[in-house]
Amino acid sequence: MAGHWETRPFAALDTSLLYAIMRLRQEVFVVEQDSAYLDADGIDLESEHMLCFEDGALIAYQRLIGPGIRYPESSIGRIVVHPAFRGHDLGRELVRRGIAHNLEQWPGIDICINAQSYLEAFYGTLGFAGEGEPYDEDGIPHRKMRYRAG
């Protein structure tokens, strides 16, 4: 799946695009996964936002977080693919692009994520390794995972 890819700082997200991002995140993380949580956590303001569009519609998204914001390392988060576009390795491409972006922006700095536990094997195939014990975050089992920059 090709799609049209863009990466933008928060200030470059117009209201329509911000609405599309929030809608996709809420559709999946709040409604589909039945998890009530505070999505507007302040991290968006300091992040870059990677977006994939198909025919003008947002179909995949993640935020790219610099060192010292969420972790001492860089991070990627809110990794999401629209339900209608799953099963075509779009999530894999999204995460690969996020890894490449963070390694380019912050060379030599590891990438840490809060992975939903059921996706641990998926992230493992992309080079992430689990750290510590699983934990509950917003009613969903998670595990911290690290991609080593070296």
C-alpha positions, 0 to 999 in steps of 0.5 A: 500500500503506497499512500501519501506520507507527511510529517509535520510539527504540531503548529503545522496541523490545521484544525481539520487535520487535527480533528481527523487525527483525534477522531482516528485515535479516539475511534480506535483507542477509546471506542474499539478498545473500550478504554477511557483515557485522556488522549490530550496529554500535552505531548502532542504539542511537543511532538512531530506527527507522521500521517498517511493519507489515501484519497485525502483521508487519514488512514494511519498516524503516529506521533514522534517524540523527542528525547526528554519528553516521555522518556530520556530516549526518543519515542513513538506513540499513538501508533494507529491504522484505520480499521478499514486499512488493516491487513496490508502491512501499513502498520509495519511501514508506519513503525519502520518510518517512525524508527527511521525518522527518530534515528535520523532526528536523534542519532545514537539515541534509543527509541522506547515505546509503551506497547500493548502487550498483544502487539509485543511480538509485532514490535519484536519483528521490527527490532524492539525488545521488551523491558521489565514486567507488563503493566496496566495502562488505561485498562489495557496490558502494556509493556515497555519496549526499546529499539537500540540505536547502536 
